[in-house]
């Protein structure tokens, strides 16, 4: 699947389809320099060939991945929003509001840190 419209069509609930569509549109509007690509069957925003953030829909939530560095940097703010966290992702339940201020901060952090990054992923610290 390489098309956003097709991807959103696989979301069962109409309200969830609209929420996911609004999320993607809002990110595209706020960060027009980002490129929306599809890898691993999910929409990913990249900048000059490097990963910035991804959003993956599931039956119960939207999984947000800002890479481990983003999770570590924003752990407390993500926690304060009440979002469930894992090592490299956090989830926004369909019934929870999207904290756009937090998403913008995370995206700006990744853009700043990775502005001249030569690879898609950050290299693991040895």
Secondary structure, DSSP 8 states (H G I E B T S, - for coil): ---HHHHHHT-SSHHHHHHHHHHHHHHHHHTTT-EEEEETTEEEEEETTEEEEEEEE-SSEEEEE-HHHHHHHTHHHHHHHT-EE-SS-EEEETTS---HHHHHHHHHHHHHHTTT--SSS-----
